[in-house]
């Protein structure tokens, strides 16, 4: 029995587990120290922790085996007896044992110190050990492969790790299919060293897996080249050297001890003191952060450089034609109309570009959130119709809207994002359509109770967009300017923003090229239904569809107050309100606005938000608390992002108008305020 060692009598069992006991004590200490330190939680750290647990379990199983074999040794069958009972064909599946004499005795020396471990608890312990040992080898493989991926392929995707997982699973299944094969027996050997060791053909699975893993890891490390730091490769190669040299020594001298798990513990210790060292992890993390910061700075510089070029293009048009008009001595009406139209088009291009850059910035920073508000499908159609009409190219391009009248009329969702998604796709379709038509078809179907999957299909007859252009992401634009023919434009960025917003909604857009027929974009996403009243025939709201284009209300006799600290903004507002025949008053500060409201009665106020001394929100609060008559008040702001309108409504404003002022949006607000009066 193992405890005889304490009486001075040699114990074979204790000799067999001496290394094991030392290793298990040390591994428990390593585990406690590893868990007690702050670590960077990543995939390789989690794998390393699993390997620590597996090593401790294997050491416990090894002790359990030795104690059990020490107790049951006398009841085990010898090789000769086992062959007599089961037949020689059931023994030594891979390796022949030698010749047999006339009585069936084996003519080889190993039979004298080898017994067969039959089925039962002892056999289960041995085979469990083999499975967990092979699993440990698999995790070591995965650990090193993850390190290689991290350094060789910094943008490794889930697909890359999935390949790792499938490869490991296949090796594990094949290896353990060998260890569990019934004809592959487990043998107990008592070596002259006084050690209890189990082996046999079933143990071949460990050598099979170790062989495959060693080859693949070596290839991975060699292919990693300079991408993998030497500090990480050295402990791995050193561990391999210890394992291989120990195995060769045992084979050469026909000598075996319970060293496998001890070597596992040694490898774990080596990794813990090097790759998994907290100091090394901190240095590695700092280096990674430094590299990421430098790369981000480089990409930002490249992107800003390219954006500067793209912003200057419309600015060149605006400034060039403005200067041309100012310096022209013989202006005529046609010249003013043509040049002003070019200035207007360039201004909208610049505005779209800036808006998309701001949207990209918010998306990249993670600040963009979904707003769940009730909205009407008719309102969306009106806006999209206005957009499509504004995108017309003389009379060579037609727009058509078709909607399923059975669709519910109102939904709960992020209206602004939905509108931006569809608008961006329409603008993209228009970019690739010089003549012909663009169609918008709106359909849907109920998926679950109170939820509809809406489908917006945009099709155009222009030359088909390339799929690689459609699939571009924001990162693809960073490298522009390095000898490529690509350019950054507001339409391309708008498409990227639309796809990002669509992902936030849980929807998708399918891109379909139809040779000879143009392109089709199928946008689908789900929305909660707020009102099941049918939207009806789109042509029944044709009078509303015309709003936002040319229809203007005559506001003769109505008084409007424009409050802005910038004189040019005031002059522009007066100009834009002139077609409505307003009697316009102005104020350049919040205090002046309060005085004007105190002494005059207005029908509408346009109030700038960002003003010195007293901003628009504070001004409106004072007005409402003063007891004076406060008409519908519209917030003027240079800000424009999701949720802003709701914020202004909470502050007491009737609506808000973003700068630069969009005449269609101004027209909509004036209709909302005065249409029913």
C-alpha positions, 0 to 999 in steps of 0.5 A: 500500500502507498502509505508504507513509505512512512514506515520506511518500507519502499512503496511502488505506488508512492514511487509511481505518483511522487511526480504526480503529487508534486505536480498537482500541488504546484498546479493548484498554486498556479491556478490560484495565482492565475485566478487571483490576478487581473487578466485581459479576458480573451479567447486564449486566456479562457483556453489556458484556464480550461487547460489548468483545470484539465491538468489538475483533473488528469493528475487526480485521475493518475493518482486514482489509477495508481492507488486502484492498481496497487489494490487490484494488482493480484486480480489482473490477468497476465498476457498469457492467461488473457490470450487463452481466454480471449484469443490472440486476435483480440490482443495487440491490434497494431503491434504483433507480440512475437511467436507462441510456443506449443502451449500458447505461451508468448515467446517475448519478454514483455509478457513477464511484466505486463498484465491486461486491465479488463473492463470495469472501474479501472478500465473506465479510469484509464480510458477517461484519462486518455480522453481528457489527455487528448482533449488537453492536447487539442486545447493546446493546439487551439491555444497556439492557433489562436495566438497565431491568428491574433498576430498573423491576421489581426482582423480574424473573423468568426469564420477563421475561428470556426475553421479552428474549431472544426479541425480540432473537433475532427482530430479529437473524434478520430483520436478517441475513436481509437482509444475507445475501440474495444480491441485496443486493450489497456495494459498495466506494466510494472517496470524495473524502476518500480513504477506502475504505468499503463499503456497498450494500443489504446494509448496510441490515440494520445500519440496519434493526436500529439503527432498531428498537433505537433506537426500542425502547430510547428507549421503554424508557428513557422508560417507565422514568421516574424508576426509572432514575437519570439517571446511567445515562440520560445516557450512553445518550442522549449515545451516541445523539446522536453516532451520529444526528448523524454519520449525518445529517452524512454523508447531508447532505454525501454523505460517508462514512468508516469510522466505525461501529466507531469509534462503537461504541468511543466508546459502549463508552468512554462506558458504561465511564466512567459506568455500568460505572465501578467507583465507580458500581457500588459506589455503585449496589450499596450503594444496592441493598443499602440499599434491600433492607435497608430493605425487609426490615426493613419487611417483618419489622416488618409480619410480626412485627406480624401474627404478634403478633396471631395468637399472641395469639389462642390465648394469649387462649384459654389465659389466659382459660379458665385464669383462668376455671377458677382463679376459678370457685368452683363447679367441676364435672367437665363444666366442667373437661373442656370448658374444658381441651379448649379450652385444649388445642386453643388450645395445639396451635394456638399450638405449630403456629404457632411450629413453622411460624415456626421452619421458615420461618425456617430455610428463609429462611436456607438452613439447612434441609438434606435428611437421607437416612435409612432409614425404614419406610412403616408407621411413616409410616402409623402417625403419619399415622393418629394425626394424622388421628384427633386431628383428628376433629371429634366424629363428623361427620368421617371419615378413611380411609387406603388404601395399595397393598400392593404398594409396597416397605416401606422407603425412604431419604429425609428422613422428618421432611420427608415426614411434615411435608408429608403432615401439613400437607396433611391439616391444610389439608384438615381446615380446609376440611371441616366434615363428611364425610370426608378420604381419604388414598390412597398409591400409587406406581410404579418409575421407575428401578432402586431408585427409586419415585415415591410418590403421596399423594392427599389428598381432602376433601368440604368446600367447595373451597379457592380456588386463589389461597389454595393458591398463596400464598407466604411473601412474600404474608403480609408485606403482611397487615394493610393493609386485607385480610381475610386472616389468618396462621394455622398451617395456611396457614404449614404449607402453605407449609412443605410446598411448600418441603420438597416442592421440596427433595425434587424433588417437586410437589403438584397442586391440583385443585378438583372442583365439588361434590366438594371438593378433591384434593391430589396429592403426588408425589416420588421415594424410593430403595428400601431394602427391596423387601419389600411393605408389605402390607395396611394393615389387617393393622397395625391394632393398631399403628395404634392406638398413639399414641392410647389404648393405654398400657403398665402400667409398675408396678414400673418406675422413671423418673428425670426430670432438669430444672432447671425445677421446673414441667417436672418436675411436668408430667413426673411428671403425664404419667408417672402414667398408666403407673404409674411410680415417678418420681424427680427431679433438678434438675441433672446432678450430682444425676442422677449421684448418683441413678443411682449409688445407685439402679437406673432403667429409663428416664431423661428427661434435659433437654439445656439445664441450667446447670453441666452440660448433658444431653449432658455428664451422659450422657457422665459416666454412661456413663464411670462404669461405673454402669448406664445405662438407655435415656435420652431427651433432653428438648429445646426444640429441634426441627429436622431432624437433631436426633434423629440428633445425640442418637443420636450423643451416646448417647441412646436417643431424644429428646422435644421440648418442649412434650411431645407425649403421643402421642410420649411414648407411642410412646417408652414403647412402644418401650422397654417393649413387648418386655419 
